[in-house]
């Protein structure tokens, strides 16, 4: 299992890196290593120290 670092993105948020190879196998990154379109994910804390991440196919804007 890979160990990924928590990084500060701006004053209000942090992020965890996702391996590019895994994103490529899901079709989210192209052969040049660039993101394919805009991607959205739902992140939910499921337990102490545990989160799940799920890609959202369509985002409905209010």
N, CA, C and O atoms as a Maestro MAE file, in Angstrom:
{
 s_m_m2io_version
 :::
 2.0.0
}

f_m_ct {
 s_m_title
 :::
 protein
 m_atom[248] {
  # First column is atom index #
  i_m_mmod_type
  r_m_x_coord
  r_m_y_coord
  r_m_z_coord
  i_m_residue_number
  s_m_chain_name
  s_m_pdb_residue_name
  s_m_pdb_atom_name
  i_m_atomic_number
  :::
  1 25 0.845 -1.167 0.000 1 A "UNK " " N  " 7
  2 3 0.000 0.000 0.000 1 A "UNK " " CA " 6
  3 2 0.895 1.237 0.000 1 A "UNK " " C  " 6
  4 15 1.824 1.346 0.800 1 A "UNK " " O  " 8
  5 25 0.602 2.162 -0.906 2 A "UNK " " N  " 7
  6 3 1.373 3.402 -0.992 2 A "UNK " " CA " 6
  7 2 1.018 4.330 0.171 2 A "UNK " " C  " 6
  8 15 -0.114 4.337 0.654 2 A "UNK " " O  " 8
  9 25 2.002 5.107 0.608 3 A "UNK " " N  " 7
  10 3 1.781 6.114 1.643 3 A "UNK " " CA " 6
  11 2 1.804 7.475 0.942 3 A "UNK " " C  " 6
  12 15 2.775 7.823 0.269 3 A "UNK " " O  " 8
  13 25 0.734 8.228 1.108 4 A "UNK " " N  " 7
  14 3 0.613 9.529 0.454 4 A "UNK " " CA " 6
  15 2 0.604 10.626 1.499 4 A "UNK " " C  " 6
  16 15 0.081 10.444 2.599 4 A "UNK " " O  " 8
  17 25 1.183 11.760 1.155 5 A "UNK " " N  " 7
  18 3 1.346 12.869 2.092 5 A "UNK " " CA " 6
  19 2 0.161 13.831 2.013 5 A "UNK " " C  " 6
  20 15 -0.325 14.142 0.926 5 A "UNK " " O  " 8
  21 25 -0.295 14.296 3.173 6 A "UNK " " N  " 7
  22 3 -1.301 15.342 3.253 6 A "UNK " " CA " 6
  23 2 -0.602 16.670 3.019 6 A "UNK " " C  " 6
  24 15 0.405 16.964 3.662 6 A "UNK " " O  " 8
  25 25 -1.135 17.482 2.092 7 A "UNK " " N  " 7
  26 3 -0.498 18.756 1.737 7 A "UNK " " CA " 6
  27 2 -1.498 19.904 1.857 7 A "UNK " " C  " 6
  28 15 -2.684 19.741 1.570 7 A "UNK " " O  " 8
  29 25 -1.005 21.060 2.281 8 A "UNK " " N  " 7
  30 3 -1.862 22.241 2.339 8 A "UNK " " CA " 6
  31 2 -1.982 22.820 0.931 8 A "UNK " " C  " 6
  32 15 -0.975 23.077 0.272 8 A "UNK " " O  " 8
  33 25 -3.228 23.026 0.470 9 A "UNK " " N  " 7
  34 3 -3.476 23.564 -0.863 9 A "UNK " " CA " 6
  35 2 -3.654 25.079 -0.839 9 A "UNK " " C  " 6
  36 15 -3.154 25.783 -1.715 9 A "UNK " " O  " 8
  37 25 -4.359 25.568 0.153 10 A "UNK " " N  " 7
  38 3 -4.561 27.005 0.327 10 A "UNK " " CA " 6
  39 2 -4.910 27.243 1.797 10 A "UNK " " C  " 6
  40 15 -4.681 26.366 2.631 10 A "UNK " " O  " 8
  41 25 -5.455 28.404 2.126 11 A "UNK " " N  " 7
  42 3 -5.752 28.715 3.532 11 A "UNK " " CA " 6
  43 2 -6.891 27.887 4.087 11 A "UNK " " C  " 6
  44 15 -7.031 27.771 5.305 11 A "UNK " " O  " 8
  45 25 -7.719 27.304 3.211 12 A "UNK " " N  " 7
  46 3 -8.937 26.642 3.666 12 A "UNK " " CA " 6
  47 2 -9.010 25.151 3.361 12 A "UNK " " C  " 6
  48 15 -9.980 24.495 3.740 12 A "UNK " " O  " 8
  49 25 -8.001 24.603 2.683 13 A "UNK " " N  " 7
  50 3 -8.121 23.195 2.317 13 A "UNK " " CA " 6
  51 2 -6.764 22.499 2.234 13 A "UNK " " C  " 6
  52 15 -5.711 23.119 2.092 13 A "UNK " " O  " 8
  53 25 -6.854 21.177 2.330 14 A "UNK " " N  " 7
  54 3 -5.694 20.298 2.228 14 A "UNK " " CA " 6
  55 2 -6.016 19.238 1.189 14 A "UNK " " C  " 6
  56 15 -7.177 19.064 0.817 14 A "UNK " " O  " 8
  57 25 -5.005 18.533 0.720 15 A "UNK " " N  " 7
  58 3 -5.228 17.494 -0.268 15 A "UNK " " CA " 6
  59 2 -4.274 16.333 -0.069 15 A "UNK " " C  " 6
  60 15 -3.215 16.468 0.543 15 A "UNK " " O  " 8
  61 25 -4.676 15.189 -0.601 16 A "UNK " " N  " 7
  62 3 -3.848 13.992 -0.616 16 A "UNK " " CA " 6
  63 2 -3.640 13.630 -2.081 16 A "UNK " " C  " 6
  64 15 -4.595 13.605 -2.857 16 A "UNK " " O  " 8
  65 25 -2.407 13.351 -2.458 17 A "UNK " " N  " 7
  66 3 -2.131 13.015 -3.844 17 A "UNK " " CA " 6
  67 2 -2.641 11.613 -4.173 17 A "UNK " " C  " 6
  68 15 -2.637 10.716 -3.330 17 A "UNK " " O  " 8
  69 25 -3.077 11.453 -5.417 18 A "UNK " " N  " 7
  70 3 -3.505 10.159 -5.929 18 A "UNK " " CA " 6
  71 2 -2.516 9.739 -7.002 18 A "UNK " " C  " 6
  72 15 -2.122 10.570 -7.821 18 A "UNK " " O  " 8
  73 25 -2.100 8.480 -7.027 19 A "UNK " " N  " 7
  74 3 -1.117 8.026 -8.006 19 A "UNK " " CA " 6
  75 2 -1.608 8.205 -9.443 19 A "UNK " " C  " 6
  76 15 -2.713 7.788 -9.789 19 A "UNK " " O  " 8
  77 25 -0.774 8.829 -10.270 20 A "UNK " " N  " 7
  78 3 -1.128 9.118 -11.655 20 A "UNK " " CA " 6
  79 2 -1.434 7.846 -12.441 20 A "UNK " " C  " 6
  80 15 -2.342 7.838 -13.273 20 A "UNK " " O  " 8
  81 25 -0.688 6.771 -12.188 21 A "UNK " " N  " 7
  82 3 -0.939 5.515 -12.901 21 A "UNK " " CA " 6
  83 2 -2.340 4.976 -12.631 21 A "UNK " " C  " 6
  84 15 -2.996 4.464 -13.538 21 A "UNK " " O  " 8
  85 25 -2.795 5.089 -11.393 22 A "UNK " " N  " 7
  86 3 -4.137 4.617 -11.058 22 A "UNK " " CA " 6
  87 2 -5.196 5.512 -11.692 22 A "UNK " " C  " 6
  88 15 -6.224 5.026 -12.163 22 A "UNK " " O  " 8
  89 25 -4.946 6.818 -11.702 23 A "UNK " " N  " 7
  90 3 -5.887 7.731 -12.352 23 A "UNK " " CA " 6
  91 2 -5.931 7.475 -13.856 23 A "UNK " " C  " 6
  92 15 -6.991 7.565 -14.475 23 A "UNK " " O  " 8
  93 25 -4.778 7.156 -14.438 24 A "UNK " " N  " 7
  94 3 -4.712 6.840 -15.874 24 A "UNK " " CA " 6
  95 2 -5.518 5.579 -16.174 24 A "UNK " " C  " 6
  96 15 -6.235 5.530 -17.173 24 A "UNK " " O  " 8
  97 25 -5.408 4.569 -15.328 25 A "UNK " " N  " 7
  98 3 -6.150 3.325 -15.564 25 A "UNK " " CA " 6
  99 2 -7.653 3.525 -15.450 25 A "UNK " " C  " 6
  100 15 -8.422 2.742 -16.008 25 A "UNK " " O  " 8
  101 25 -8.085 4.559 -14.738 26 A "UNK " " N  " 7
  102 3 -9.503 4.905 -14.628 26 A "UNK " " CA " 6
  103 2 -9.955 5.829 -15.757 26 A "UNK " " C  " 6
  104 15 -11.134 6.171 -15.850 26 A "UNK " " O  " 8
  105 25 -9.013 6.234 -16.616 27 A "UNK " " N  " 7
  106 3 -9.359 7.119 -17.729 27 A "UNK " " CA " 6
  107 2 -9.464 8.577 -17.346 27 A "UNK " " C  " 6
  108 15 -10.044 9.370 -18.089 27 A "UNK " " O  " 8
  109 25 -8.910 8.951 -16.192 28 A "UNK " " N  " 7
  110 3 -8.995 10.333 -15.717 28 A "UNK " " CA " 6
  111 2 -7.789 11.165 -16.129 28 A "UNK " " C  " 6
  112 15 -7.819 12.394 -16.055 28 A "UNK " " O  " 8
  113 25 -6.717 10.485 -16.569 29 A "UNK " " N  " 7
  114 3 -5.491 11.141 -17.001 29 A "UNK " " CA " 6
  115 2 -5.141 10.587 -18.377 29 A "UNK " " C  " 6
  116 15 -5.218 9.379 -18.599 29 A "UNK " " O  " 8
  117 25 -4.756 11.469 -19.305 30 A "UNK " " N  " 7
  118 3 -4.427 11.023 -20.658 30 A "UNK " " CA " 6
  119 2 -2.994 10.517 -20.759 30 A "UNK " " C  " 6
  120 15 -2.273 10.476 -19.762 30 A "UNK " " O  " 8
  121 25 -2.585 10.131 -21.965 31 A "UNK " " N  " 7
  122 3 -1.254 9.561 -22.179 31 A "UNK " " CA " 6
  123 2 -0.129 10.558 -21.924 31 A "UNK " " C  " 6
  124 15 1.019 10.159 -21.730 31 A "UNK " " O  " 8
  125 25 -0.452 11.871 -21.921 32 A "UNK " " N  " 7
  126 3 0.534 12.907 -21.634 32 A "UNK " " CA " 6
  127 2 0.600 13.257 -20.142 32 A "UNK " " C  " 6
  128 15 1.362 14.138 -19.744 32 A "UNK " " O  " 8
  129 25 -0.193 12.573 -19.324 33 A "UNK " " N  " 7
  130 3 -0.198 12.842 -17.899 33 A "UNK " " CA " 6
  131 2 -1.047 14.025 -17.499 33 A "UNK " " C  " 6
  132 15 -0.901 14.547 -16.393 33 A "UNK " " O  " 8
  133 25 -1.943 14.462 -18.389 34 A "UNK " " N  " 7
  134 3 -2.825 15.594 -18.111 34 A "UNK " " CA " 6
  135 2 -4.222 15.096 -17.756 34 A "UNK " " C  " 6
  136 15 -4.664 14.055 -18.241 34 A "UNK " " O  " 8
  137 25 -4.913 15.853 -16.901 35 A "UNK " " N  " 7
  138 3 -6.286 15.503 -16.547 35 A "UNK " " CA " 6
  139 2 -7.178 15.541 -17.775 35 A "UNK " " C  " 6
  140 15 -7.056 16.424 -18.624 35 A "UNK " " O  " 8
  141 25 -8.070 14.576 -17.856 36 A "UNK " " N  " 7
  142 3 -9.072 14.539 -18.911 36 A "UNK " " CA " 6
  143 2 -10.298 15.247 -18.368 36 A "UNK " " C  " 6
  144 15 -10.934 14.759 -17.433 36 A "UNK " " O  " 8
  145 25 -10.638 16.395 -18.945 37 A "UNK " " N  " 7
  146 3 -11.792 17.175 -18.502 37 A "UNK " " CA " 6
  147 2 -11.690 17.552 -17.026 37 A "UNK " " C  " 6
  148 15 -10.655 17.347 -16.393 37 A "UNK " " O  " 8
  149 25 -12.750 18.092 -16.499 38 A "UNK " " N  " 7
  150 3 -12.819 18.467 -15.090 38 A "UNK " " CA " 6
  151 2 -13.379 17.285 -14.316 38 A "UNK " " C  " 6
  152 15 -14.364 16.681 -14.741 38 A "UNK " " O  " 8
  153 25 -12.778 16.953 -13.206 39 A "UNK " " N  " 7
  154 3 -13.199 15.798 -12.413 39 A "UNK " " CA " 6
  155 2 -13.662 16.267 -11.032 39 A "UNK " " C  " 6
  156 15 -13.084 17.184 -10.449 39 A "UNK " " O  " 8
  157 25 -14.721 15.617 -10.517 40 A "UNK " " N  " 7
  158 3 -15.232 15.923 -9.186 40 A "UNK " " CA " 6
  159 2 -15.329 14.640 -8.382 40 A "UNK " " C  " 6
  160 15 -15.637 13.575 -8.918 40 A "UNK " " O  " 8
  161 25 -15.060 14.757 -7.085 41 A "UNK " " N  " 7
  162 3 -15.098 13.615 -6.192 41 A "UNK " " CA " 6
  163 2 -15.859 13.982 -4.927 41 A "UNK " " C  " 6
  164 15 -15.868 15.139 -4.507 41 A "UNK " " O  " 8
  165 25 -16.488 13.000 -4.336 42 A "UNK " " N  " 7
  166 3 -17.150 13.150 -3.047 42 A "UNK " " CA " 6
  167 2 -16.242 12.487 -2.018 42 A "UNK " " C  " 6
  168 15 -15.887 11.319 -2.172 42 A "UNK " " O  " 8
  169 25 -15.865 13.214 -0.977 43 A "UNK " " N  " 7
  170 3 -15.003 12.693 0.083 43 A "UNK " " CA " 6
  171 2 -15.813 12.692 1.375 43 A "UNK " " C  " 6
  172 15 -16.415 13.701 1.740 43 A "UNK " " O  " 8
  173 25 -15.823 11.551 2.064 44 A "UNK " " N  " 7
  174 3 -16.611 11.423 3.283 44 A "UNK " " CA " 6
  175 2 -15.791 10.731 4.358 44 A "UNK " " C  " 6
  176 15 -15.161 9.704 4.107 44 A "UNK " " O  " 8
  177 25 -15.803 11.294 5.550 45 A "UNK " " N  " 7
  178 3 -15.147 10.613 6.667 45 A "UNK " " CA " 6
  179 2 -16.066 9.501 7.124 45 A "UNK " " C  " 6
  180 15 -17.235 9.745 7.424 45 A "UNK " " O  " 8
  181 25 -15.549 8.274 7.182 46 A "UNK " " N  " 7
  182 3 -16.361 7.110 7.524 46 A "UNK " " CA " 6
  183 2 -16.076 6.572 8.925 46 A "UNK " " C  " 6
  184 15 -16.873 5.811 9.474 46 A "UNK " " O  " 8
  185 25 -14.943 6.965 9.501 47 A "UNK " " N  " 7
  186 3 -14.568 6.513 10.838 47 A "UNK " " CA " 6
  187 2 -13.402 7.385 11.291 47 A "UNK " " C  " 6
  188 15 -12.896 8.191 10.510 47 A "UNK " " O  " 8
  189 25 -12.971 7.236 12.535 48 A "UNK " " N  " 7
  190 3 -11.802 7.967 12.994 48 A "UNK " " CA " 6
  191 2 -10.607 7.584 12.127 48 A "UNK " " C  " 6
  192 15 -10.243 6.410 12.052 48 A "UNK " " O  " 8
  193 25 -10.000 8.567 11.475 49 A "UNK " " N  " 7
  194 3 -8.821 8.329 10.652 49 A "UNK " " CA " 6
  195 2 -9.105 7.619 9.342 49 A "UNK " " C  " 6
  196 15 -8.177 7.123 8.703 49 A "UNK " " O  " 8
  197 25 -10.376 7.556 8.919 50 A "UNK " " N  " 7
  198 3 -10.733 6.833 7.693 50 A "UNK " " CA " 6
  199 2 -11.700 7.651 6.846 50 A "UNK " " C  " 6
  200 15 -12.706 8.165 7.335 50 A "UNK " " O  " 8
  201 25 -11.367 7.756 5.560 51 A "UNK " " N  " 7
  202 3 -12.194 8.477 4.607 51 A "UNK " " CA " 6
  203 2 -12.422 7.615 3.379 51 A "UNK " " C  " 6
  204 15 -11.637 6.711 3.095 51 A "UNK " " O  " 8
  205 25 -13.493 7.892 2.653 52 A "UNK " " N  " 7
  206 3 -13.710 7.272 1.347 52 A "UNK " " CA " 6
  207 2 -13.786 8.386 0.316 52 A "UNK " " C  " 6
  208 15 -14.201 9.504 0.619 52 A "UNK " " O  " 8
  209 25 -13.378 8.062 -0.910 53 A "UNK " " N  " 7
  210 3 -13.436 9.010 -2.010 53 A "UNK " " CA " 6
  211 2 -14.161 8.328 -3.157 53 A "UNK " " C  " 6
  212 15 -13.865 7.180 -3.487 53 A "UNK " " O  " 8
  213 25 -15.121 9.036 -3.773 54 A "UNK " " N  " 7
  214 3 -15.911 8.466 -4.854 54 A "UNK " " CA " 6
  215 2 -16.046 9.503 -5.967 54 A "UNK " " C  " 6
  216 15 -16.416 10.652 -5.723 54 A "UNK " " O  " 8
  217 25 -15.736 9.072 -7.207 55 A "UNK " " N  " 7
  218 3 -15.853 9.979 -8.352 55 A "UNK " " CA " 6
  219 2 -17.325 10.209 -8.652 55 A "UNK " " C  " 6
  220 15 -18.133 9.280 -8.637 55 A "UNK " " O  " 8
  221 25 -17.655 11.454 -8.922 56 A "UNK " " N  " 7
  222 3 -19.016 11.841 -9.279 56 A "UNK " " CA " 6
  223 2 -19.071 11.989 -10.781 56 A "UNK " " C  " 6
  224 15 -18.312 12.773 -11.352 56 A "UNK " " O  " 8
  225 25 -19.963 11.245 -11.441 57 A "UNK " " N  " 7
  226 3 -20.080 11.287 -12.904 57 A "UNK " " CA " 6
  227 2 -20.650 12.615 -13.369 57 A "UNK " " C  " 6
  228 15 -20.127 13.211 -14.311 57 A "UNK " " O  " 8
  229 25 -21.708 13.090 -12.732 58 A "UNK " " N  " 7
  230 3 -22.328 14.348 -13.125 58 A "UNK " " CA " 6
  231 2 -22.511 15.219 -11.893 58 A "UNK " " C  " 6
  232 15 -22.975 14.754 -10.852 58 A "UNK " " O  " 8
  233 25 -22.142 16.487 -12.022 59 A "UNK " " N  " 7
  234 3 -22.308 17.434 -10.920 59 A "UNK " " CA " 6
  235 2 -23.493 18.316 -11.257 59 A "UNK " " C  " 6
  236 15 -23.534 18.959 -12.305 59 A "UNK " " O  " 8
  237 25 -24.453 18.333 -10.351 60 A "UNK " " N  " 7
  238 3 -25.621 19.191 -10.533 60 A "UNK " " CA " 6
  239 2 -25.373 20.477 -9.758 60 A "UNK " " C  " 6
  240 15 -25.268 20.467 -8.532 60 A "UNK " " O  " 8
  241 25 -25.282 21.572 -10.482 61 A "UNK " " N  " 7
  242 3 -25.059 22.869 -9.851 61 A "UNK " " CA " 6
  243 2 -26.394 23.507 -9.513 61 A "UNK " " C  " 6
  244 15 -27.325 23.482 -10.318 61 A "UNK " " O  " 8
  245 25 -26.484 24.079 -8.323 62 A "UNK " " N  " 7
  246 3 -27.724 24.713 -7.873 62 A "UNK " " CA " 6
  247 2 -27.897 26.076 -8.510 62 A "UNK " " C  " 6
  248 15 -28.887 26.759 -8.247 62 A "UNK " " O  " 8
  :::
 }
 m_bond[247] {
  # First column is bond index #
  i_m_from
  i_m_to
  i_m_order
  :::
  1 1 2 1
  2 2 3 1
  3 3 4 2
  4 3 5 1
  5 5 6 1
  6 6 7 1
  7 7 8 2
  8 7 9 1
  9 9 10 1
  10 10 11 1
  11 11 12 2
  12 11 13 1
  13 13 14 1
  14 14 15 1
  15 15 16 2
  16 15 17 1
  17 17 18 1
  18 18 19 1
  19 19 20 2
  20 19 21 1
  21 21 22 1
  22 22 23 1
  23 23 24 2
  24 23 25 1
  25 25 26 1
  26 26 27 1
  27 27 28 2
  28 27 29 1
  29 29 30 1
  30 30 31 1
  31 31 32 2
  32 31 33 1
  33 33 34 1
  34 34 35 1
  35 35 36 2
  36 35 37 1
  37 37 38 1
  38 38 39 1
  39 39 40 2
  40 39 41 1
  41 41 42 1
  42 42 43 1
  43 43 44 2
  44 43 45 1
  45 45 46 1
  46 46 47 1
  47 47 48 2
  48 47 49 1
  49 49 50 1
  50 50 51 1
  51 51 52 2
  52 51 53 1
  53 53 54 1
  54 54 55 1
  55 55 56 2
  56 55 57 1
  57 57 58 1
  58 58 59 1
  59 59 60 2
  60 59 61 1
  61 61 62 1
  62 62 63 1
  63 63 64 2
  64 63 65 1
  65 65 66 1
  66 66 67 1
  67 67 68 2
  68 67 69 1
  69 69 70 1
  70 70 71 1
  71 71 72 2
  72 71 73 1
  73 73 74 1
  74 74 75 1
  75 75 76 2
  76 75 77 1
  77 77 78 1
  78 78 79 1
  79 79 80 2
  80 79 81 1
  81 81 82 1
  82 82 83 1
  83 83 84 2
  84 83 85 1
  85 85 86 1
  86 86 87 1
  87 87 88 2
  88 87 89 1
  89 89 90 1
  90 90 91 1
  91 91 92 2
  92 91 93 1
  93 93 94 1
  94 94 95 1
  95 95 96 2
  96 95 97 1
  97 97 98 1
  98 98 99 1
  99 99 100 2
  100 99 101 1
  101 101 102 1
  102 102 103 1
  103 103 104 2
  104 103 105 1
  105 105 106 1
  106 106 107 1
  107 107 108 2
  108 107 109 1
  109 109 110 1
  110 110 111 1
  111 111 112 2
  112 111 113 1
  113 113 114 1
  114 114 115 1
  115 115 116 2
  116 115 117 1
  117 117 118 1
  118 118 119 1
  119 119 120 2
  120 119 121 1
  121 121 122 1
  122 122 123 1
  123 123 124 2
  124 123 125 1
  125 125 126 1
  126 126 127 1
  127 127 128 2
  128 127 129 1
  129 129 130 1
  130 130 131 1
  131 131 132 2
  132 131 133 1
  133 133 134 1
  134 134 135 1
  135 135 136 2
  136 135 137 1
  137 137 138 1
  138 138 139 1
  139 139 140 2
  140 139 141 1
  141 141 142 1
  142 142 143 1
  143 143 144 2
  144 143 145 1
  145 145 146 1
  146 146 147 1
  147 147 148 2
  148 147 149 1
  149 149 150 1
  150 150 151 1
  151 151 152 2
  152 151 153 1
  153 153 154 1
  154 154 155 1
  155 155 156 2
  156 155 157 1
  157 157 158 1
  158 158 159 1
  159 159 160 2
  160 159 161 1
  161 161 162 1
  162 162 163 1
  163 163 164 2
  164 163 165 1
  165 165 166 1
  166 166 167 1
  167 167 168 2
  168 167 169 1
  169 169 170 1
  170 170 171 1
  171 171 172 2
  172 171 173 1
  173 173 174 1
  174 174 175 1
  175 175 176 2
  176 175 177 1
  177 177 178 1
  178 178 179 1
  179 179 180 2
  180 179 181 1
  181 181 182 1
  182 182 183 1
  183 183 184 2
  184 183 185 1
  185 185 186 1
  186 186 187 1
  187 187 188 2
  188 187 189 1
  189 189 190 1
  190 190 191 1
  191 191 192 2
  192 191 193 1
  193 193 194 1
  194 194 195 1
  195 195 196 2
  196 195 197 1
  197 197 198 1
  198 198 199 1
  199 199 200 2
  200 199 201 1
  201 201 202 1
  202 202 203 1
  203 203 204 2
  204 203 205 1
  205 205 206 1
  206 206 207 1
  207 207 208 2
  208 207 209 1
  209 209 210 1
  210 210 211 1
  211 211 212 2
  212 211 213 1
  213 213 214 1
  214 214 215 1
  215 215 216 2
  216 215 217 1
  217 217 218 1
  218 218 219 1
  219 219 220 2
  220 219 221 1
  221 221 222 1
  222 222 223 1
  223 223 224 2
  224 223 225 1
  225 225 226 1
  226 226 227 1
  227 227 228 2
  228 227 229 1
  229 229 230 1
  230 230 231 1
  231 231 232 2
  232 231 233 1
  233 233 234 1
  234 234 235 1
  235 235 236 2
  236 235 237 1
  237 237 238 1
  238 238 239 1
  239 239 240 2
  240 239 241 1
  241 241 242 1
  242 242 243 1
  243 243 244 2
  244 243 245 1
  245 245 246 1
  246 246 247 1
  247 247 248 2
  :::
 }
}
